[in-house]
Amino acid sequence: MAFDYDLFVIGGGSGGVRAARTATATGASVALAEESRMGGTCVIRGCVPKKLMVYASGYGEVLDEARAYGWEIGEGRFDWRPFRQKLHAELDRLEGVYRRLLDGSGVEMFDARARIADPHTVELSDGTRKTAKHILVATGGRPVRPDMTNAHLAMVSDDIFDLETLPESILIVGGGYIACEFACILHGLGVKVTQFYRGAQILRGFDDEARGLIADSMRERGIDLHLGTNVVEMCPESEAGDPARHGGTGSDAAGIDGAPEAARGTKGPVWVKATNGDERVYDAVLFATGRRPNTDGLGLEEAGVTLARGGAIEVDEYSQTGCPSIYAIGDVTDRVNLTPVAIREGMQFVETVFKGNPTPVDHALIPSAVFTQPELGTIGLTEEAAREIEPVEVYCASFKPMQSSFAGSADRVLMKLVVSIETRKVLGCHIVAPEAGELIQLAGIAVKMGATKEDFDRTVAVHPTMAEELVTMREPVRRS
């Protein structure tokens, strides 16, 4: 059977674009459809704009620290409008880069929504049908609002980058990395931030000691963090005293997550009642309570693709679905939802399908970072997870780093290694510090290679640095 293409990719994010370009390099004919903007979540409404906001939010503290070092600097003021304008110009530039890369690789692009009509056919939103020997789904995920009355009044993370003005106050609901990152970002930009999380501690799944230090640091900076707390009800401030305010819900109207397009993220003020009995009015509310794979309306199940609970596509170790001609990578599979992982999955898909070299996806020992203030860098097992598997030693140092200590800051950093008593391998490395993301990328190489504690010990320290603690901790603080 003749096909229009060897590969049709649905989704123009980092993973899909990398797979498409890598496949054309093997001589394959490739097409790609994207209904929104090329670059996907990471480039347009995720990692890149968020990290630029992280940079912007940190300069206030830099000015304070500079004064402590003798610099005469006046009071600074952050202006959102010129930053926002430059931010969007940068995103436009990056989207152009992605388009040029695809065009230069010979990938045919369709600016359209695509759905799967059968195991070898894709139907575009204009009704055009294209056939392909292989179909790769790389549609990513999206933030969702909880199913509660007036949820549409709140923003989700996608909306932050399009704000015309910054609110004076905001309630952030959630305790994961997105919630904590935006709490630190907005606080650093001058917004009065309150954060609710229903759990006992933020950043569930990360090392307990590390997340406790970050929570303390957030509070020290002035973020009003409430644990064991959630939203009971919310409504526009003008309706706070109206018994009929329980009228519409955020889940019974049109829209990708249950809210009408025009109503999503309606500007405040918003009245909120919390589970702790507190009632307050905020200029804005942000829900950072979860994400969902973009599989709605793609025709996947009709083509024989199995969806897991929550809508994720079920795949095997080679990213192949239950339909042999259809593969899936990235957040839509809900395996490890990180951009570099999606890129790696895309490359391994091409290695398997177009180079005849079956290559399973390796999801072990992936370094990652949380861009709070200070940052968290992590790879491998947490102390809690490791001691459930085998006896371990924990090497840990928490201290005030030289730079901030001189400036009179209360900030502390954490350097932590979790070590197998039997093999001496470093099972986990956890860093809470400025630029921890940069540090963990380097430490991650050693951990991925299987370095032992003695390998770390044999490495000469670079002095004076924060990271030298990783190679100078001689005695464990505990064994378990």
C-alpha positions in Angstrom: 0.0 0.0 0.0 1.3 3.5 -1.0 1.2 6.2 1.7 1.4 9.9 1.4 4.2 10.0 4.1 6.4 7.6 6.0 5.5 9.5 9.2 2.8 11.9 10.2 3.5 13.7 13.5 0.5 15.2 15.4 1.9 17.9 17.7 4.6 20.6 17.1 6.2 20.6 20.6 9.8 19.8 21.4 9.4 16.0 21.2 7.3 16.0 18.0 9.6 18.5 16.2 12.7 16.6 17.1 11.2 13.3 16.0 10.1 14.8 12.7 13.5 16.3 11.9 15.4 13.2 13.0 13.2 11.0 10.8 13.7 13.1 7.7 17.5 12.8 8.2 17.0 9.0 7.5 15.4 9.8 4.2 11.8 9.4 5.4 9.0 11.6 4.1 7.4 13.4 7.1 4.5 15.7 7.8 3.6 17.5 11.0 0.3 19.1 12.1 0.1 21.6 15.0 -3.2 23.4 15.9 -1.6 26.1 18.0 1.9 27.4 17.8 5.1 25.6 16.9 7.2 24.9 19.9 4.4 23.6 22.1 4.1 23.9 25.8 7.8 24.3 26.6 8.6 27.1 24.2 5.3 29.0 24.1 3.7 28.6 27.5 6.0 26.6 29.8 9.7 26.2 30.4 11.0 29.1 28.3 8.7 32.0 29.3 8.6 30.7 32.9 12.4 30.7 33.1 12.6 34.2 31.7 10.2 35.2 34.4 12.4 33.5 37.0 15.3 35.6 35.9 13.2 38.8 36.0 11.9 38.0 39.5 15.4 37.5 40.9 16.7 41.0 40.3 15.0 42.6 43.3 17.0 40.4 45.7 20.2 41.1 43.6 19.7 44.8 44.2 19.3 44.3 48.0 22.4 42.1 48.0 24.4 44.6 46.0 23.7 47.3 48.5 25.1 45.0 51.3 28.3 44.7 49.2 28.7 48.5 49.1 27.0 49.4 45.9 24.9 52.6 46.0 21.7 51.6 44.2 18.4 53.4 44.3 15.1 51.6 44.8 14.2 49.6 41.8 10.7 49.1 40.3 9.6 46.3 38.1 7.5 47.3 35.0 5.5 44.3 33.7 4.5 45.9 30.4 7.9 46.3 28.6 9.0 42.9 30.0 5.8 41.3 28.7 6.3 42.9 25.3 9.9 41.6 25.0 8.9 38.2 26.3 6.3 37.7 23.6 8.8 39.0 21.0 11.2 36.3 22.1 8.5 33.6 21.9 7.7 34.8 18.4 11.3 34.5 17.5 11.7 31.0 18.9 8.5 29.9 17.1 10.1 31.2 13.9 13.2 29.2 14.6 11.2 26.0 15.0 9.4 26.6 11.8 12.7 27.2 9.9 14.2 24.1 11.4 11.2 22.0 10.2 11.2 23.6 6.8 14.9 23.2 6.4 14.6 19.5 7.2 12.0 19.0 4.6 9.1 18.4 7.0 5.7 19.4 5.5 3.8 21.5 8.0 0.1 21.9 8.5 -1.2 24.6 10.8 -4.3 22.6 11.7 -5.8 20.3 14.2 -5.4 16.6 13.3 -7.3 13.5 14.4 -6.7 9.9 13.6 -9.3 8.5 11.2 -7.8 5.0 11.1 -4.5 3.3 11.9 -2.8 4.9 8.8 -5.0 8.0 8.1 -5.0 11.5 9.7 -7.8 13.9 9.1 -7.1 17.6 9.3 -9.5 20.2 10.6 -10.3 21.4 7.0 -11.4 17.9 6.1 -8.2 16.9 4.2 -7.0 13.4 4.8 -3.4 12.2 4.7 -2.1 8.7 5.0 1.1 7.6 6.6 2.9 4.3 7.3 3.5 5.5 10.9 1.7 8.0 13.1 3.3 9.7 16.1 1.1 11.4 18.6 3.0 14.1 20.5 0.2 16.4 21.6 1.4 17.1 25.1 -0.8 18.1 28.0 -2.7 21.1 29.4 -3.5 22.5 32.8 -6.9 21.8 34.2 -9.1 23.5 36.8 -10.8 21.5 39.6 -14.5 20.7 39.2 -16.0 23.3 41.5 -18.3 26.2 41.3 -16.8 29.3 39.7 -13.6 27.6 38.8 -13.6 29.6 35.6 -12.8 32.8 37.6 -9.3 31.5 38.2 -6.3 31.4 35.9 -4.2 28.4 35.0 -0.5 28.6 34.3 -1.0 29.2 30.5 -2.8 32.5 31.3 0.0 34.1 33.3 2.1 35.0 30.3 -0.8 36.9 28.7 -1.7 39.1 31.7 -2.1 42.8 30.7 -1.1 43.9 34.2 0.2 42.0 37.2 -2.4 41.7 40.1 -1.5 43.3 43.4 -2.5 40.1 45.2 -2.9 36.5 44.1 -4.0 33.2 45.6 -2.1 30.2 44.1 -3.8 26.9 44.8 -1.5 23.8 44.6 1.7 22.5 46.0 3.5 21.0 43.0 6.5 22.5 41.2 4.4 24.8 39.0 2.5 26.3 41.9 5.7 26.8 43.9 7.6 28.3 41.0 4.9 30.8 40.2 4.6 31.7 43.9 8.2 32.6 43.9 8.2 34.3 40.6 5.2 36.5 41.3 6.4 37.3 44.8 9.7 38.4 43.3 7.9 40.7 40.9 6.2 42.5 43.7 2.8 40.6 43.9 1.5 39.7 47.4 1.3 35.9 47.2 -0.8 33.5 49.2 -0.5 29.8 48.5 -2.9 27.0 49.6 -1.9 23.4 49.5 -4.2 20.6 50.8 -1.3 18.3 51.7 1.1 18.3 54.7 4.1 19.7 52.7 4.7 21.2 49.3 6.5 19.4 46.4 5.2 15.9 47.1 7.5 13.2 45.7 10.7 15.2 46.2 13.1 14.6 49.1 11.4 15.6 52.4 14.4 17.5 53.7 14.7 19.5 50.5 11.1 20.4 50.2 11.0 21.4 53.9 13.9 23.8 53.3 12.2 25.3 50.3 8.9 25.8 52.2 10.8 27.6 55.0 12.6 29.8 52.4 9.4 30.7 50.7 7.9 31.8 54.0 11.0 33.7 55.0 10.7 35.7 51.8 7.1 36.7 52.6 5.0 34.1 50.7 1.9 33.4 52.8 2.0 29.6 52.6 -0.9 27.6 54.1 -0.5 23.8 54.3 -3.5 21.5 54.8 -5.7 24.1 53.2 -7.9 24.2 50.2 -10.6 26.4 48.6 -14.2 25.7 49.8 -15.9 28.2 47.6 -15.2 31.3 45.5 -17.1 33.9 43.6 -16.7 37.5 42.3 -16.3 39.9 45.2 -19.5 41.7 44.1 -21.5 38.4 44.8 -19.8 37.5 48.1 -23.0 38.3 50.0 -25.4 36.9 47.5 -27.1 33.6 48.5 -27.4 32.7 44.8 -23.7 32.8 44.2 -23.6 29.0 43.9 -25.1 29.2 40.5 -22.8 28.1 37.5 -20.0 25.7 37.7 -16.6 25.5 36.0 -17.4 22.2 34.4 -20.7 22.5 32.6 -19.7 24.9 29.8 -17.7 24.6 26.6 -14.0 24.8 26.6 -11.0 22.4 26.9 -11.2 22.2 30.6 -14.8 23.0 31.2 -14.8 26.8 31.2 -16.0 29.1 28.3 -13.1 30.7 26.5 -14.2 34.3 27.2 -14.7 33.5 30.9 -11.5 31.8 31.8 -9.3 33.7 34.1 -11.8 36.5 34.6 -10.2 39.4 36.3 -10.7 39.7 40.0 -11.3 40.7 42.6 -12.3 37.2 43.7 -13.7 36.3 47.1 -12.4 33.0 48.5 -13.4 30.9 51.5 -10.8 28.4 52.7 -11.1 25.2 54.6 -9.5 26.8 57.6 -12.4 29.3 57.8 -10.5 32.2 56.4 -12.3 34.5 54.0 -10.3 36.9 51.8 -10.5 38.8 48.5 -7.7 38.4 46.0 -7.1 40.3 42.8 -6.5 37.0 41.0 -6.6 33.3 41.7 -4.3 30.7 40.0 -5.1 27.0 40.0 -2.0 24.9 39.6 -3.6 21.6 40.7 -2.9 19.3 37.8 -2.5 18.7 34.1 -4.2 16.3 31.7 -2.9 14.7 28.5 -4.3 16.2 25.2 -6.1 13.1 23.9 -9.7 14.4 23.7 -11.2 14.1 20.3 -8.2 12.5 18.6 -9.9 9.3 17.5 -7.4 7.2 19.4 -9.6 4.6 20.9 -11.5 4.1 17.7 -8.1 3.3 16.1 -7.3 0.7 18.7 -5.2 2.8 21.0 -5.7 2.2 24.8 -6.0 5.2 27.1 -5.2 5.0 30.7 -7.1 6.6 33.5 -6.8 10.3 33.1 -6.6 10.1 29.3 -2.9 9.2 28.9 -1.9 7.0 26.0 -0.6 3.6 27.0 2.6 2.7 25.3 5.3 0.0 25.6 9.0 0.5 26.3 9.4 1.5 22.6 6.6 4.2 22.8 4.4 1.9 20.6 0.6 1.9 21.4 -1.8 -1.0 21.1 -2.2 -0.1 17.4 1.2 -1.2 15.8 1.3 1.8 13.4 0.7 4.4 16.1 3.3 5.6 18.5 3.2 8.3 21.2 5.8 10.3 23.1 6.0 13.1 25.7 3.5 14.3 28.2 0.6 12.7 26.3 1.9 9.4 27.6 2.2 10.7 31.2 5.5 8.9 31.9 8.1 11.5 32.8 6.7 14.9 31.9 9.8 16.8 31.1 10.8 18.4 27.8 14.3 16.7 27.5 12.6 13.4 28.1 10.1 14.0 25.3 13.0 14.9 23.0 14.9 11.7 24.0 11.7 9.6 23.5 11.4 11.2 20.0 15.0 10.3 19.1 14.6 6.7 20.4 11.4 6.4 18.4 13.3 7.2 15.2 16.1 4.9 16.2 13.6 2.1 16.6 11.3 2.7 13.6 13.4 4.3 10.9 16.9 3.0 11.7 16.0 -0.6 12.5 17.7 -0.4 15.9 15.1 -1.2 18.6 15.9 1.2 21.5 13.8 1.2 24.6 13.3 4.5 26.4 15.5 4.9 29.4 13.6 6.7 32.2 16.1 5.8 35.0 18.1 8.5 36.9 16.7 11.6 35.2 18.0 14.9 36.6 15.4 17.7 37.1 15.1 21.1 38.7 12.4 23.1 40.4 13.0 26.8 39.8 11.9 28.1 43.1 14.0 30.6 45.1 16.3 28.9 46.0 16.2 26.3 43.3 15.9 22.5 43.9 18.0 20.1 41.8 17.5 16.4 42.1 18.4 13.1 40.6 17.7 9.5 41.7 16.0 8.3 44.8 14.9 10.4 47.7 16.0 9.3 51.2 12.5 8.1 51.9 12.2 6.0 48.7 15.8 4.6 49.0 15.4 3.3 52.6 12.3 1.4 51.5 14.5 -0.6 49.1 17.8 -1.1 50.9 19.9 0.1 53.8 21.4 3.5 53.1 23.7 6.2 54.5 22.7 9.8 54.2 25.4 12.5 53.9 24.0 16.0 54.3 25.1 19.6 54.9 22.9 22.6 55.3 24.5 26.0 55.7 24.5 29.7 54.9 26.4 30.2 51.7 29.2 32.8 51.7 27.6 35.2 49.3 24.3 35.6 51.0 25.6 35.2 54.5 27.9 38.2 54.0 24.8 40.2 52.8 23.0 39.3 56.0 20.5 37.0 54.3 18.9 34.1 56.3 19.0 31.8 53.2 20.4 28.3 53.7 21.4 25.8 51.1 21.3 22.0 51.2 23.7 19.4 49.7 22.6 15.8 50.2 23.7 12.4 49.0 21.9 9.1 49.6 24.3 6.2 49.4 23.8 2.4 49.2 25.6 0.7 52.1 26.0 -2.4 50.1 27.3 -1.1 46.8 28.4 2.4 47.9 26.7 3.8 44.8 25.2 7.3 45.1 21.5 6.5 44.8 20.3 10.1 45.0 21.6 13.6 45.0 19.5 16.6 46.2 20.6 20.2 46.1 18.7 23.3 47.3 20.7 26.4 46.4 20.9 29.2 43.9 21.6 27.7 40.4 20.8 24.2 41.7 19.5 23.4 38.2 23.0 24.0 36.8 24.7 22.1 39.6 22.5 19.0 39.3 23.1 18.7 35.6 26.8 18.2 36.3 26.3 16.0 39.4 23.8 14.0 37.4 26.5 12.7 35.0 28.3 11.1 37.9 25.2 9.6 39.4 24.1 8.2 36.0 27.5 6.7 35.5 27.1 4.8 38.8 29.6 6.8 40.9 30.2 5.6 44.4 30.6 7.8 47.5 34.3 7.1 47.4 34.4 8.4 43.8 32.9 11.7 45.1 35.4 11.6 48.0 38.4 11.2 45.6 37.4 14.4 43.7 39.3 17.5 44.9 37.1 20.3 46.1 36.8 23.6 44.3 37.2 26.2 47.0 35.4 28.4 48.0 32.1 27.1 46.5 28.8 25.8 47.8 29.2 22.6 45.7 32.5 21.6 47.4 30.3 20.1 50.1 29.4 17.3 47.7 32.9 16.0 47.9 33.9 16.9 51.5 31.1 15.2 53.5 33.0 12.4 55.2 30.6 11.1 57.9 27.0 10.1 57.4 24.4 12.0 59.4 22.3 8.9 59.7 21.9 5.3 58.5 18.6 3.6 57.9 
